[in-house]
Amino acid sequence: MATTSSVGVGGGGDSGGAPKIAWNEAQRRFETEDKKAYLQYALRDDGKVMDLVHTYVPPSKRGLGLASHLCVAAFDHAKSHSLSVIPTCSYISVSS
């Protein structure tokens, strides 16, 4: 089941607002509406830990802050579901 939510993140008023990020539970990822940019995760420790393993933004969409929006959606999801997070993805571990 995919759940769509708009992620509100401060800053960057030039795009008319935050992009909509969907939680795609079946594929274990958070993704943009067009599904071209995404953050892949794996569940560990009987579903109590969300390991953020890979972030991808296509070259045509880089520099727009999409990776950041994907991360915010993942961390908000983890917080609301009382999950611990492992930032395995180099983008996340370097940015945190």
DONU-871452 format. One record per atom (N, C-alpha, C, O): atom name; residue number from 0; residue in three letters; x, y, z. Coordinates in steps of 0.02 Angstrom, whole numbers, plus 50000, padded with zeros to 5 digits. Layout:
REM residues N
<padren name="CA" resi="NUM" resn="ALA" east="X" north="Y" up="Z"/>
...
//
This chain:
REM residues 96
<padren name="N" resi="0" resn="MET" east="50043" north="49941" up="50000"/>
<padren name="CA" resi="0" resn="MET" east="50000" north="50000" up="50000"/>
<padren name="C" resi="0" resn="MET" east="50044" north="50062" up="50000"/>
<padren name="O" resi="0" resn="MET" east="50090" north="50066" up="50041"/>
<padren name="N" resi="1" resn="ALA" east="50032" north="50107" up="49956"/>
<padren name="CA" resi="1" resn="ALA" east="50069" north="50170" up="49954"/>
<padren name="C" resi="1" resn="ALA" east="50027" north="50224" up="49986"/>
<padren name="O" resi="1" resn="ALA" east="49967" north="50230" up="49973"/>
<padren name="N" resi="2" resn="THR" east="50058" north="50262" up="50028"/>
<padren name="CA" resi="2" resn="THR" east="50025" north="50317" up="50062"/>
<padren name="C" resi="2" resn="THR" east="50059" north="50381" up="50040"/>
<padren name="O" resi="2" resn="THR" east="50120" north="50386" up="50044"/>
<padren name="N" resi="3" resn="THR" east="50021" north="50430" up="50018"/>
<padren name="CA" resi="3" resn="THR" east="50049" north="50493" up="49995"/>
<padren name="C" resi="3" resn="THR" east="50039" north="50546" up="50048"/>
<padren name="O" resi="3" resn="THR" east="49985" north="50552" up="50077"/>
<padren name="N" resi="4" resn="SER" east="50092" north="50584" up="50059"/>
<padren name="CA" resi="4" resn="SER" east="50086" north="50640" up="50105"/>
<padren name="C" resi="4" resn="SER" east="50130" north="50696" up="50081"/>
<padren name="O" resi="4" resn="SER" east="50182" north="50684" up="50050"/>
<padren name="N" resi="5" resn="SER" east="50110" north="50757" up="50095"/>
<padren name="CA" resi="5" resn="SER" east="50151" north="50813" up="50078"/>
<padren name="C" resi="5" resn="SER" east="50197" north="50827" up="50137"/>
<padren name="O" resi="5" resn="SER" east="50174" north="50833" up="50194"/>
<padren name="N" resi="6" resn="VAL" east="50260" north="50832" up="50123"/>
<padren name="CA" resi="6" resn="VAL" east="50308" north="50843" up="50177"/>
<padren name="C" resi="6" resn="VAL" east="50323" north="50918" up="50180"/>
<padren name="O" resi="6" resn="VAL" east="50349" north="50946" up="50133"/>
<padren name="N" resi="7" resn="GLY" east="50306" north="50949" up="50236"/>
<padren name="CA" resi="7" resn="GLY" east="50319" north="51020" up="50244"/>
<padren name="C" resi="7" resn="GLY" east="50388" north="51031" up="50273"/>
<padren name="O" resi="7" resn="GLY" east="50401" north="51010" up="50330"/>
<padren name="N" resi="8" resn="VAL" east="50431" north="51063" up="50236"/>
<padren name="CA" resi="8" resn="VAL" east="50499" north="51076" up="50259"/>
<padren name="C" resi="8" resn="VAL" east="50512" north="51150" up="50250"/>
<padren name="O" resi="8" resn="VAL" east="50493" north="51178" up="50199"/>
<padren name="N" resi="9" resn="GLY" east="50544" north="51181" up="50298"/>
<padren name="CA" resi="9" resn="GLY" east="50558" north="51252" up="50294"/>
<padren name="C" resi="9" resn="GLY" east="50605" north="51271" up="50238"/>
<padren name="O" resi="9" resn="GLY" east="50642" north="51229" up="50214"/>
<padren name="N" resi="10" resn="GLY" east="50602" north="51334" up="50218"/>
<padren name="CA" resi="10" resn="GLY" east="50648" north="51360" up="50167"/>
<padren name="C" resi="10" resn="GLY" east="50625" north="51345" up="50096"/>
<padren name="O" resi="10" resn="GLY" east="50575" north="51312" up="50085"/>
<padren name="N" resi="11" resn="GLY" east="50664" north="51371" up="50049"/>
<padren name="CA" resi="11" resn="GLY" east="50654" north="51357" up="49978"/>
<padren name="C" resi="11" resn="GLY" east="50585" north="51372" up="49951"/>
<padren name="O" resi="11" resn="GLY" east="50550" north="51327" up="49929"/>
<padren name="N" resi="12" resn="GLY" east="50565" north="51436" up="49953"/>
<padren name="CA" resi="12" resn="GLY" east="50499" north="51454" up="49928"/>
<padren name="C" resi="12" resn="GLY" east="50495" north="51461" up="49853"/>
<padren name="O" resi="12" resn="GLY" east="50442" north="51479" up="49827"/>
<padren name="N" resi="13" resn="ASP" east="50549" north="51446" up="49816"/>
<padren name="CA" resi="13" resn="ASP" east="50549" north="51457" up="49745"/>
<padren name="C" resi="13" resn="ASP" east="50511" north="51404" up="49705"/>
<padren name="O" resi="13" resn="ASP" east="50494" north="51416" up="49647"/>
<padren name="N" resi="14" resn="SER" east="50497" north="51346" up="49734"/>
<padren name="CA" resi="14" resn="SER" east="50463" north="51294" up="49696"/>
<padren name="C" resi="14" resn="SER" east="50388" north="51292" up="49710"/>
<padren name="O" resi="14" resn="SER" east="50353" north="51248" up="49686"/>
<padren name="N" resi="15" resn="GLY" east="50364" north="51340" up="49749"/>
<padren name="CA" resi="15" resn="GLY" east="50292" north="51342" up="49763"/>
<padren name="C" resi="15" resn="GLY" east="50271" north="51294" up="49817"/>
<padren name="O" resi="15" resn="GLY" east="50212" north="51280" up="49824"/>
<padren name="N" resi="16" resn="GLY" east="50318" north="51269" up="49857"/>
<padren name="CA" resi="16" resn="GLY" east="50302" north="51224" up="49911"/>
<padren name="C" resi="16" resn="GLY" east="50341" north="51160" up="49908"/>
<padren name="O" resi="16" resn="GLY" east="50378" north="51147" up="49860"/>
<padren name="N" resi="17" resn="ALA" east="50332" north="51120" up="49959"/>
<padren name="CA" resi="17" resn="ALA" east="50368" north="51057" up="49963"/>
<padren name="C" resi="17" resn="ALA" east="50339" north="51006" up="49915"/>
<padren name="O" resi="17" resn="ALA" east="50278" north="51005" up="49904"/>
<padren name="N" resi="18" resn="PRO" east="50381" north="50963" up="49888"/>
<padren name="CA" resi="18" resn="PRO" east="50356" north="50911" up="49843"/>
<padren name="C" resi="18" resn="PRO" east="50317" north="50859" up="49883"/>
<padren name="O" resi="18" resn="PRO" east="50328" north="50851" up="49943"/>
<padren name="N" resi="19" resn="LYS" east="50271" north="50825" up="49851"/>
<padren name="CA" resi="19" resn="LYS" east="50234" north="50771" up="49884"/>
<padren name="C" resi="19" resn="LYS" east="50278" north="50709" up="49885"/>
<padren name="O" resi="19" resn="LYS" east="50304" north="50688" up="49833"/>
<padren name="N" resi="20" resn="ILE" east="50286" north="50681" up="49944"/>
<padren name="CA" resi="20" resn="ILE" east="50325" north="50620" up="49952"/>
<padren name="C" resi="20" resn="ILE" east="50278" north="50565" up="49973"/>
<padren name="O" resi="20" resn="ILE" east="50238" north="50574" up="50020"/>
<padren name="N" resi="21" resn="ALA" east="50282" north="50508" up="49940"/>
<padren name="CA" resi="21" resn="ALA" east="50239" north="50451" up="49955"/>
<padren name="C" resi="21" resn="ALA" east="50279" north="50398" up="49992"/>
<padren name="O" resi="21" resn="ALA" east="50337" north="50385" up="49976"/>
<padren name="N" resi="22" resn="TRP" east="50247" north="50366" up="50041"/>
<padren name="CA" resi="22" resn="TRP" east="50277" north="50308" up="50074"/>
<padren name="C" resi="22" resn="TRP" east="50252" north="50247" up="50036"/>
<padren name="O" resi="22" resn="TRP" east="50192" north="50233" up="50037"/>
<padren name="N" resi="23" resn="ASN" east="50296" north="50212" up="50003"/>
<padren name="CA" resi="23" resn="ASN" east="50279" north="50152" up="49966"/>
<padren name="C" resi="23" resn="ASN" east="50300" north="50093" up="50010"/>
<padren name="O" resi="23" resn="ASN" east="50357" north="50068" up="50005"/>
<padren name="N" resi="24" resn="GLU" east="50254" north="50070" up="50052"/>
<padren name="CA" resi="24" resn="GLU" east="50269" north="50018" up="50100"/>
<padren name="C" resi="24" resn="GLU" east="50289" north="49952" up="50066"/>
<padren name="O" resi="24" resn="GLU" east="50335" north="49918" up="50089"/>
<padren name="N" resi="25" resn="ALA" east="50256" north="49935" up="50011"/>
<padren name="CA" resi="25" resn="ALA" east="50270" north="49872" up="49976"/>
<padren name="C" resi="25" resn="ALA" east="50342" north="49869" up="49950"/>
<padren name="O" resi="25" resn="ALA" east="50373" north="49816" up="49952"/>
<padren name="N" resi="26" resn="GLN" east="50367" north="49926" up="49925"/>
<padren name="CA" resi="26" resn="GLN" east="50435" north="49927" up="49898"/>
<padren name="C" resi="26" resn="GLN" east="50486" north="49953" up="49949"/>
<padren name="O" resi="26" resn="GLN" east="50545" north="49959" up="49935"/>
<padren name="N" resi="27" resn="ARG" east="50461" north="49967" up="50009"/>
<padren name="CA" resi="27" resn="ARG" east="50503" north="49993" up="50064"/>
<padren name="C" resi="27" resn="ARG" east="50545" north="50053" up="50042"/>
<padren name="O" resi="27" resn="ARG" east="50606" north="50053" up="50042"/>
<padren name="N" resi="28" resn="ARG" east="50508" north="50104" up="50022"/>
<padren name="CA" resi="28" resn="ARG" east="50542" north="50166" up="50004"/>
<padren name="C" resi="28" resn="ARG" east="50495" north="50226" up="50008"/>
<padren name="O" resi="28" resn="ARG" east="50434" north="50218" up="50009"/>
<padren name="N" resi="29" resn="PHE" east="50525" north="50284" up="50012"/>
<padren name="CA" resi="29" resn="PHE" east="50490" north="50348" up="50008"/>
<padren name="C" resi="29" resn="PHE" east="50507" north="50375" up="49939"/>
<padren name="O" resi="29" resn="PHE" east="50565" north="50371" up="49918"/>
<padren name="N" resi="30" resn="GLU" east="50458" north="50402" up="49903"/>
<padren name="CA" resi="30" resn="GLU" east="50470" north="50421" up="49834"/>
<padren name="C" resi="30" resn="GLU" east="50431" north="50484" up="49815"/>
<padren name="O" resi="30" resn="GLU" east="50381" north="50501" up="49846"/>
<padren name="N" resi="31" resn="THR" east="50456" north="50518" up="49764"/>
<padren name="CA" resi="31" resn="THR" east="50421" north="50575" up="49737"/>
<padren name="C" resi="31" resn="THR" east="50360" north="50549" up="49698"/>
<padren name="O" resi="31" resn="THR" east="50356" north="50490" up="49682"/>
<padren name="N" resi="32" resn="GLU" east="50315" north="50594" up="49682"/>
<padren name="CA" resi="32" resn="GLU" east="50254" north="50575" up="49646"/>
<padren name="C" resi="32" resn="GLU" east="50268" north="50538" up="49581"/>
<padren name="O" resi="32" resn="GLU" east="50232" north="50491" up="49562"/>
<padren name="N" resi="33" resn="ASP" east="50320" north="50559" up="49546"/>
<padren name="CA" resi="33" resn="ASP" east="50337" north="50526" up="49482"/>
<padren name="C" resi="33" resn="ASP" east="50379" north="50463" up="49492"/>
<padren name="O" resi="33" resn="ASP" east="50396" north="50429" up="49444"/>
<padren name="N" resi="34" resn="LYS" east="50395" north="50447" up="49554"/>
<padren name="CA" resi="34" resn="LYS" east="50433" north="50387" up="49574"/>
<padren name="C" resi="34" resn="LYS" east="50504" north="50385" up="49547"/>
<padren name="O" resi="34" resn="LYS" east="50536" north="50332" up="49547"/>
<padren name="N" resi="35" resn="LYS" east="50529" north="50442" up="49525"/>
<padren name="CA" resi="35" resn="LYS" east="50597" north="50443" up="49497"/>
<padren name="C" resi="35" resn="LYS" east="50650" north="50456" up="49550"/>
<padren name="O" resi="35" resn="LYS" east="50707" north="50434" up="49543"/>
<padren name="N" resi="36" resn="ALA" east="50633" north="50492" up="49602"/>
<padren name="CA" resi="36" resn="ALA" east="50679" north="50503" up="49659"/>
<padren name="C" resi="36" resn="ALA" east="50652" north="50464" up="49718"/>
<padren name="O" resi="36" resn="ALA" east="50591" north="50464" up="49731"/>
<padren name="N" resi="37" resn="TYR" east="50696" north="50431" up="49754"/>
<padren name="CA" resi="37" resn="TYR" east="50673" north="50389" up="49810"/>
<padren name="C" resi="37" resn="TYR" east="50726" north="50379" up="49863"/>
<padren name="O" resi="37" resn="TYR" east="50786" north="50390" up="49852"/>
<padren name="N" resi="38" resn="LEU" east="50703" north="50358" up="49921"/>
<padren name="CA" resi="38" resn="LEU" east="50746" north="50338" up="49976"/>
<padren name="C" resi="38" resn="LEU" east="50725" north="50267" up="49995"/>
<padren name="O" resi="38" resn="LEU" east="50669" north="50256" up="50017"/>
<padren name="N" resi="39" resn="GLN" east="50770" north="50219" up="49986"/>
<padren name="CA" resi="39" resn="GLN" east="50756" north="50149" up="50000"/>
<padren name="C" resi="39" resn="GLN" east="50776" north="50133" up="50072"/>
<padren name="O" resi="39" resn="GLN" east="50826" north="50158" up="50097"/>
<padren name="N" resi="40" resn="TYR" east="50735" north="50092" up="50105"/>
<padren name="CA" resi="40" resn="TYR" east="50751" north="50072" up="50173"/>
<padren name="C" resi="40" resn="TYR" east="50741" north="49997" up="50183"/>
<padren name="O" resi="40" resn="TYR" east="50708" north="49964" up="50143"/>
<padren name="N" resi="41" resn="ALA" east="50769" north="49972" up="50237"/>
<padren name="CA" resi="41" resn="ALA" east="50759" north="49902" up="50257"/>
<padren name="C" resi="41" resn="ALA" east="50739" north="49903" up="50331"/>
<padren name="O" resi="41" resn="ALA" east="50763" north="49944" up="50370"/>
<padren name="N" resi="42" resn="LEU" east="50694" north="49858" up="50349"/>
<padren name="CA" resi="42" resn="LEU" east="50675" north="49852" up="50419"/>
<padren name="C" resi="42" resn="LEU" east="50719" north="49800" up="50453"/>
<padren name="O" resi="42" resn="LEU" east="50732" north="49747" up="50425"/>
<padren name="N" resi="43" resn="ARG" east="50741" north="49815" up="50512"/>
<padren name="CA" resi="43" resn="ARG" east="50785" north="49771" up="50551"/>
<padren name="C" resi="43" resn="ARG" east="50756" north="49762" up="50621"/>
<padren name="O" resi="43" resn="ARG" east="50709" north="49797" up="50640"/>
<padren name="N" resi="44" resn="ASP" east="50784" north="49716" up="50658"/>
<padren name="CA" resi="44" resn="ASP" east="50765" north="49705" up="50728"/>
<padren name="C" resi="44" resn="ASP" east="50689" north="49697" up="50736"/>
<padren name="O" resi="44" resn="ASP" east="50658" north="49733" up="50775"/>
<padren name="N" resi="45" resn="ASP" east="50661" north="49650" up="50699"/>
<padren name="CA" resi="45" resn="ASP" east="50589" north="49636" up="50701"/>
<padren name="C" resi="45" resn="ASP" east="50546" north="49698" up="50686"/>
<padren name="O" resi="45" resn="ASP" east="50493" north="49707" up="50716"/>
<padren name="N" resi="46" resn="GLY" east="50570" north="49740" up="50640"/>
<padren name="CA" resi="46" resn="GLY" east="50531" north="49798" up="50619"/>
<padren name="C" resi="46" resn="GLY" east="50537" north="49858" up="50665"/>
<padren name="O" resi="46" resn="GLY" east="50499" north="49906" up="50657"/>
<padren name="N" resi="47" resn="LYS" east="50583" north="49856" up="50713"/>
<padren name="CA" resi="47" resn="LYS" east="50591" north="49912" up="50760"/>
<padren name="C" resi="47" resn="LYS" east="50642" north="49963" up="50737"/>
<padren name="O" resi="47" resn="LYS" east="50646" north="50018" up="50764"/>
<padren name="N" resi="48" resn="VAL" east="50681" north="49945" up="50686"/>
<padren name="CA" resi="48" resn="VAL" east="50734" north="49988" up="50662"/>
<padren name="C" resi="48" resn="VAL" east="50727" north="49997" up="50586"/>
<padren name="O" resi="48" resn="VAL" east="50720" north="49948" up="50550"/>
<padren name="N" resi="49" resn="MET" east="50730" north="50059" up="50564"/>
<padren name="CA" resi="49" resn="MET" east="50727" north="50074" up="50492"/>
<padren name="C" resi="49" resn="MET" east="50797" north="50093" up="50470"/>
<padren name="O" resi="49" resn="MET" east="50824" north="50145" up="50491"/>
<padren name="N" resi="50" resn="ASP" east="50827" north="50052" up="50428"/>
<padren name="CA" resi="50" resn="ASP" east="50894" north="50063" up="50401"/>
<padren name="C" resi="50" resn="ASP" east="50886" north="50099" up="50334"/>
<padren name="O" resi="50" resn="ASP" east="50862" north="50069" up="50286"/>
<padren name="N" resi="51" resn="LEU" east="50907" north="50162" up="50330"/>
<padren name="CA" resi="51" resn="LEU" east="50901" north="50202" up="50269"/>
<padren name="C" resi="51" resn="LEU" east="50962" north="50186" up="50226"/>
<padren name="O" resi="51" resn="LEU" east="51017" north="50211" up="50239"/>
<padren name="N" resi="52" resn="VAL" east="50952" north="50144" up="50176"/>
<padren name="CA" resi="52" resn="VAL" east="51008" north="50115" up="50140"/>
<padren name="C" resi="52" resn="VAL" east="51028" north="50150" up="50075"/>
<padren name="O" resi="52" resn="VAL" east="51086" north="50146" up="50056"/>
<padren name="N" resi="53" resn="HIS" east="50982" north="50184" up="50042"/>
<padren name="CA" resi="53" resn="HIS" east="51001" north="50213" up="49977"/>
<padren name="C" resi="53" resn="HIS" east="50954" north="50271" up="49959"/>
<padren name="O" resi="53" resn="HIS" east="50893" north="50266" up="49964"/>
<padren name="N" resi="54" resn="THR" east="50984" north="50326" up="49937"/>
<padren name="CA" resi="54" resn="THR" east="50947" north="50383" up="49912"/>
<padren name="C" resi="54" resn="THR" east="50965" north="50393" up="49839"/>
<padren name="O" resi="54" resn="THR" east="51024" north="50393" up="49822"/>
<padren name="N" resi="55" resn="TYR" east="50915" north="50402" up="49797"/>
<padren name="CA" resi="55" resn="TYR" east="50928" north="50414" up="49726"/>
<padren name="C" resi="55" resn="TYR" east="50886" north="50472" up="49700"/>
<padren name="O" resi="55" resn="TYR" east="50826" north="50474" up="49711"/>
<padren name="N" resi="56" resn="VAL" east="50919" north="50518" up="49666"/>
<padren name="CA" resi="56" resn="VAL" east="50886" north="50573" up="49631"/>
<padren name="C" resi="56" resn="VAL" east="50916" north="50574" up="49561"/>
<padren name="O" resi="56" resn="VAL" east="50977" north="50578" up="49553"/>
<padren name="N" resi="57" resn="PRO" east="50874" north="50570" up="49509"/>
<padren name="CA" resi="57" resn="PRO" east="50900" north="50570" up="49441"/>
<padren name="C" resi="57" resn="PRO" east="50937" north="50635" up="49425"/>
<padren name="O" resi="57" resn="PRO" east="50920" north="50688" up="49453"/>
<padren name="N" resi="58" resn="PRO" east="50986" north="50633" up="49381"/>
<padren name="CA" resi="58" resn="PRO" east="51025" north="50693" up="49364"/>
<padren name="C" resi="58" resn="PRO" east="50983" north="50754" up="49347"/>
<padren name="O" resi="58" resn="PRO" east="51000" north="50810" up="49364"/>
<padren name="N" resi="59" resn="SER" east="50927" north="50743" up="49312"/>
<padren name="CA" resi="59" resn="SER" east="50885" north="50800" up="49291"/>
<padren name="C" resi="59" resn="SER" east="50850" north="50835" up="49349"/>
<padren name="O" resi="59" resn="SER" east="50825" north="50890" up="49341"/>
<padren name="N" resi="60" resn="LYS" east="50849" north="50803" up="49408"/>
<padren name="CA" resi="60" resn="LYS" east="50814" north="50832" up="49465"/>
<padren name="C" resi="60" resn="LYS" east="50860" north="50849" up="49523"/>
<padren name="O" resi="60" resn="LYS" east="50837" north="50870" up="49576"/>
<padren name="N" resi="61" resn="ARG" east="50925" north="50842" up="49513"/>
<padren name="CA" resi="61" resn="ARG" east="50973" north="50857" up="49566"/>
<padren name="C" resi="61" resn="ARG" east="50979" north="50932" up="49577"/>
<padren name="O" resi="61" resn="ARG" east="50968" north="50972" up="49532"/>
<padren name="N" resi="62" resn="GLY" east="50994" north="50950" up="49639"/>
<padren name="CA" resi="62" resn="GLY" east="51002" north="51020" up="49657"/>
<padren name="C" resi="62" resn="GLY" east="50937" north="51054" up="49677"/>
<padren name="O" resi="62" resn="GLY" east="50935" north="51114" up="49690"/>
<padren name="N" resi="63" resn="LEU" east="50882" north="51016" up="49681"/>
<padren name="CA" resi="63" resn="LEU" east="50817" north="51043" up="49699"/>
<padren name="C" resi="63" resn="LEU" east="50798" north="51029" up="49772"/>
<padren name="O" resi="63" resn="LEU" east="50745" north="51050" up="49795"/>
<padren name="N" resi="64" resn="GLY" east="50842" north="50994" up="49807"/>
<padren name="CA" resi="64" resn="GLY" east="50827" north="50977" up="49877"/>
<padren name="C" resi="64" resn="GLY" east="50784" north="50916" up="49886"/>
<padren name="O" resi="64" resn="GLY" east="50759" north="50904" up="49941"/>
<padren name="N" resi="65" resn="LEU" east="50774" north="50876" up="49834"/>
<padren name="CA" resi="65" resn="LEU" east="50730" north="50818" up="49840"/>
<padren name="C" resi="65" resn="LEU" east="50757" north="50766" up="49890"/>
<padren name="O" resi="65" resn="LEU" east="50718" north="50738" up="49928"/>
<padren name="N" resi="66" resn="ALA" east="50822" north="50754" up="49890"/>
<padren name="CA" resi="66" resn="ALA" east="50850" north="50706" up="49937"/>
<padren name="C" resi="66" resn="ALA" east="50836" north="50727" up="50009"/>
<padren name="O" resi="66" resn="ALA" east="50820" north="50685" up="50051"/>
<padren name="N" resi="67" resn="SER" east="50841" north="50791" up="50022"/>
<padren name="CA" resi="67" resn="SER" east="50825" north="50816" up="50088"/>
<padren name="C" resi="67" resn="SER" east="50752" north="50805" up="50106"/>
<padren name="O" resi="67" resn="SER" east="50737" north="50784" up="50162"/>
<padren name="N" resi="68" resn="HIS" east="50707" north="50818" up="50060"/>
<padren name="CA" resi="68" resn="HIS" east="50635" north="50807" up="50072"/>
<padren name="C" resi="68" resn="HIS" east="50621" north="50732" up="50085"/>
<padren name="O" resi="68" resn="HIS" east="50580" north="50715" up="50128"/>
<padren name="N" resi="69" resn="LEU" east="50654" north="50689" up="50048"/>
<padren name="CA" resi="69" resn="LEU" east="50646" north="50617" up="50058"/>
<padren name="C" resi="69" resn="LEU" east="50670" north="50597" up="50128"/>
<padren name="O" resi="69" resn="LEU" east="50637" north="50557" up="50162"/>
<padren name="N" resi="70" resn="CYS" east="50726" north="50625" up="50149"/>
<padren name="CA" resi="70" resn="CYS" east="50752" north="50610" up="50216"/>
<padren name="C" resi="70" resn="CYS" east="50705" north="50634" up="50271"/>
<padren name="O" resi="70" resn="CYS" east="50693" north="50599" up="50320"/>
<padren name="N" resi="71" resn="VAL" east="50679" north="50694" up="50263"/>
<padren name="CA" resi="71" resn="VAL" east="50632" north="50721" up="50313"/>
<padren name="C" resi="71" resn="VAL" east="50571" north="50675" up="50318"/>
<padren name="O" resi="71" resn="VAL" east="50547" north="50660" up="50373"/>
<padren name="N" resi="72" resn="ALA" east="50545" north="50653" up="50261"/>
<padren name="CA" resi="72" resn="ALA" east="50487" north="50608" up="50261"/>
<padren name="C" resi="72" resn="ALA" east="50503" north="50543" up="50298"/>
<padren name="O" resi="72" resn="ALA" east="50463" north="50518" up="50337"/>
<padren name="N" resi="73" resn="ALA" east="50563" north="50515" up="50285"/>
<padren name="CA" resi="73" resn="ALA" east="50583" north="50453" up="50318"/>
<padren name="C" resi="73" resn="ALA" east="50591" north="50462" up="50393"/>
<padren name="O" resi="73" resn="ALA" east="50568" north="50420" up="50432"/>
<padren name="N" resi="74" resn="PHE" east="50624" north="50516" up="50414"/>
<padren name="CA" resi="74" resn="PHE" east="50633" north="50528" up="50485"/>
<padren name="C" resi="74" resn="PHE" east="50567" north="50543" up="50520"/>
<padren name="O" resi="74" resn="PHE" east="50556" north="50521" up="50577"/>
<padren name="N" resi="75" resn="ASP" east="50523" north="50580" up="50487"/>
<padren name="CA" resi="75" resn="ASP" east="50457" north="50593" up="50516"/>
<padren name="C" resi="75" resn="ASP" east="50418" north="50528" up="50525"/>
<padren name="O" resi="75" resn="ASP" east="50385" north="50518" up="50576"/>
<padren name="N" resi="76" resn="HIS" east="50422" north="50485" up="50475"/>
<padren name="CA" resi="76" resn="HIS" east="50388" north="50420" up="50478"/>
<padren name="C" resi="76" resn="HIS" east="50416" north="50378" up="50536"/>
<padren name="O" resi="76" resn="HIS" east="50379" north="50349" up="50574"/>
<padren name="N" resi="77" resn="ALA" east="50482" north="50376" up="50541"/>
<padren name="CA" resi="77" resn="ALA" east="50514" north="50338" up="50595"/>
<padren name="C" resi="77" resn="ALA" east="50492" north="50364" up="50663"/>
<padren name="O" resi="77" resn="ALA" east="50476" north="50325" up="50708"/>
<padren name="N" resi="78" resn="LYS" east="50491" north="50430" up="50670"/>
<padren name="CA" resi="78" resn="LYS" east="50471" north="50460" up="50734"/>
<padren name="C" resi="78" resn="LYS" east="50399" north="50443" up="50751"/>
<padren name="O" resi="78" resn="LYS" east="50383" north="50425" up="50807"/>
<padren name="N" resi="79" resn="SER" east="50355" north="50449" up="50702"/>
<padren name="CA" resi="79" resn="SER" east="50284" north="50437" up="50715"/>
<padren name="C" resi="79" resn="SER" east="50268" north="50363" up="50727"/>
<padren name="O" resi="79" resn="SER" east="50215" north="50347" up="50754"/>
<padren name="N" resi="80" resn="HIS" east="50313" north="50319" up="50707"/>
<padren name="CA" resi="80" resn="HIS" east="50303" north="50247" up="50717"/>
<padren name="C" resi="80" resn="HIS" east="50351" north="50219" up="50770"/>
<padren name="O" resi="80" resn="HIS" east="50358" north="50158" up="50777"/>
<padren name="N" resi="81" resn="SER" east="50384" north="50264" up="50807"/>
<padren name="CA" resi="81" resn="SER" east="50430" north="50245" up="50861"/>
<padren name="C" resi="81" resn="SER" east="50485" north="50197" up="50838"/>
<padren name="O" resi="81" resn="SER" east="50500" north="50148" up="50872"/>
<padren name="N" resi="82" resn="LEU" east="50513" north="50212" up="50779"/>
<padren name="CA" resi="82" resn="LEU" east="50567" north="50171" up="50752"/>
<padren name="C" resi="82" resn="LEU" east="50634" north="50205" up="50763"/>
<padren name="O" resi="82" resn="LEU" east="50639" north="50266" up="50759"/>
<padren name="N" resi="83" resn="SER" east="50685" north="50165" up="50776"/>
<padren name="CA" resi="83" resn="SER" east="50753" north="50191" up="50776"/>
<padren name="C" resi="83" resn="SER" east="50776" north="50194" up="50704"/>
<padren name="O" resi="83" resn="SER" east="50749" north="50159" up="50661"/>
<padren name="N" resi="84" resn="VAL" east="50827" north="50235" up="50689"/>
<padren name="CA" resi="84" resn="VAL" east="50851" north="50244" up="50621"/>
<padren name="C" resi="84" resn="VAL" east="50926" north="50230" up="50618"/>
<padren name="O" resi="84" resn="VAL" east="50964" north="50252" up="50661"/>
<padren name="N" resi="85" resn="ILE" east="50946" north="50192" up="50567"/>
<padren name="CA" resi="85" resn="ILE" east="51016" north="50183" up="50550"/>
<padren name="C" resi="85" resn="ILE" east="51028" north="50218" up="50484"/>
<padren name="O" resi="85" resn="ILE" east="50997" north="50199" up="50434"/>
<padren name="N" resi="86" resn="PRO" east="51071" north="50271" up="50482"/>
<padren name="CA" resi="86" resn="PRO" east="51082" north="50307" up="50420"/>
<padren name="C" resi="86" resn="PRO" east="51138" north="50277" up="50378"/>
<padren name="O" resi="86" resn="PRO" east="51191" north="50307" up="50372"/>
<padren name="N" resi="87" resn="THR" east="51127" north="50218" up="50350"/>
<padren name="CA" resi="87" resn="THR" east="51178" north="50183" up="50311"/>
<padren name="C" resi="87" resn="THR" east="51196" north="50221" up="50248"/>
<padren name="O" resi="87" resn="THR" east="51255" north="50223" up="50229"/>
<padren name="N" resi="88" resn="CYS" east="51148" north="50251" up="50215"/>
<padren name="CA" resi="88" resn="CYS" east="51160" north="50288" up="50153"/>
<padren name="C" resi="88" resn="CYS" east="51211" north="50344" up="50165"/>
<padren name="O" resi="88" resn="CYS" east="51205" north="50382" up="50214"/>
<padren name="N" resi="89" resn="SER" east="51260" north="50349" up="50121"/>
<padren name="CA" resi="89" resn="SER" east="51312" north="50400" up="50130"/>
<padren name="C" resi="89" resn="SER" east="51285" north="50471" up="50129"/>
<padren name="O" resi="89" resn="SER" east="51310" north="50513" up="50166"/>
<padren name="N" resi="90" resn="TYR" east="51234" north="50485" up="50089"/>
<padren name="CA" resi="90" resn="TYR" east="51204" north="50551" up="50088"/>
<padren name="C" resi="90" resn="TYR" east="51177" north="50569" up="50157"/>
<padren name="O" resi="90" resn="TYR" east="51187" north="50625" up="50181"/>
<padren name="N" resi="91" resn="ILE" east="51143" north="50523" up="50188"/>
<padren name="CA" resi="91" resn="ILE" east="51112" north="50536" up="50253"/>
<padren name="C" resi="91" resn="ILE" east="51164" north="50539" up="50309"/>
<padren name="O" resi="91" resn="ILE" east="51161" north="50584" up="50351"/>
<padren name="N" resi="92" resn="SER" east="51211" north="50494" up="50309"/>
<padren name="CA" resi="92" resn="SER" east="51261" north="50493" up="50363"/>
<padren name="C" resi="92" resn="SER" east="51307" north="50553" up="50360"/>
<padren name="O" resi="92" resn="SER" east="51330" north="50576" up="50412"/>
<padren name="N" resi="93" resn="VAL" east="51320" north="50580" up="50300"/>
<padren name="CA" resi="93" resn="VAL" east="51362" north="50639" up="50293"/>
<padren name="C" resi="93" resn="VAL" east="51322" north="50702" up="50308"/>
<padren name="O" resi="93" resn="VAL" east="51350" north="50750" up="50335"/>
<padren name="N" resi="94" resn="SER" east="51258" north="50703" up="50290"/>
<padren name="CA" resi="94" resn="SER" east="51215" north="50762" up="50299"/>
<padren name="C" resi="94" resn="SER" east="51191" north="50771" up="50370"/>
<padren name="O" resi="94" resn="SER" east="51177" north="50827" up="50391"/>
<padren name="N" resi="95" resn="SER" east="51186" north="50717" up="50408"/>
<padren name="CA" resi="95" resn="SER" east="51157" north="50719" up="50475"/>
<padren name="C" resi="95" resn="SER" east="51198" north="50758" up="50524"/>
<padren name="O" resi="95" resn="SER" east="51180" north="50764" up="50582"/>
//
